[in-house]
Amino acid sequence: MSEQPASTDTARQQLEPAAADAVRAYAARTRENADQFAAVLEDIAANGLPSVENCTPWEELREAHLARLAAQRPAVA
């Protein structure tokens, strides 16, 4: 690996307005997902793990997710 210092160029390339809006929307979705995940972890910390009867097996979750992905993708002839 090189011992050269990282570039100190501070000039930034501005995004097009549509691209900036898309990045902001992605950031908002990511923040919302992180907040939901944090809430689940806080609930587990406060109340413990849910009972097995109240959980969905990971295989079912995987199959449902794969079905959603397949529905989004056009069929190949």
Protein Blocks (a to p, Z undefined) as FASTA:
>chain_A
ZZbdcdfbfbdcdddfklmmmmmmmmmmmmmmmmmmmmmmmmmmmnopadfklpccfklm
mmmmmmmmmmmpccdZZ
